[in-house]
Amino acid sequence: MIRIPVYLAVAQWALLGALGLLVVIMFRQLGHVLAGDGRKDGLGPVAGSTAAPLTYVRPGAPSAERLRPGDGQPLLLAFVDPTCPSCEQLVAVLDHLHDAGELAAVRLLLLISDPPSYLEISDTFRSTRIEIGRPAGDGLASYRASATPLLVAVDGAGVVQAAGSVIRAAEVRAFVQACLLPAPEQVLAVVPAPPGGVHDLAAGERYNGKGVEP
């Protein structure tokens, strides 16, 4: 009777487990590729809509956090997964912009649907210094994150300014600018016309906001 060394048996089971995990990842990514184009038009919340509050749990944290858009802090929400190569590209771009200080004016959050243990699969996800959370509870459905990557820009008032599948630095910068733009009423200052209609000021006259004075 041939005896198989214990270390060899353990190695065989470890290899089988790794192969099984690889198959799961491949099928998951295949699903992203096949479903991505068909659901692209319905991906992400509609621009101009109100961003919903979202509950999420940080990897290893004992309790959940609550994201409340509209508290005055612009948000950049990235729906990404470690098993998605395009998501790794987006996270790498976000890391670069974050380190360069280009995202200092916004709150940045990576939201994953994969189990937290999958973060160890990707060097990019494992090394990022950006906050990561996994949605839990209500609020997720309104973001329509049917495929990844999905980037959502929300202004300080809680209004969605942009949403879509982007991975390039220029696109990310455009999303950042979209959620930092002031409201139209803050940009346009309407000066009231002088009483009695338009008045051509003569030399030495000035308008003080209420009327013309010499």
Secondary structure, DSSP 8 states (H G I E B T S, - for coil): -----HHHHHHHHHHHHHHHHHHHHHHHHHHHHHHHGGGGGG-S--TTSB---EEEE-TT-SS-EEE-TTSS--EEEEE--TT-HHHHHHHHHHHHHHHTTTTTTSEEEEE--S-GGGGGG-HHHHH--S-EEEE-SSSSGGG---SS-EEEEE-TTSBEEEEE---SHHHHHHHHHHHHS--HHHH-------TTS-----TT-EE-SSSEE-
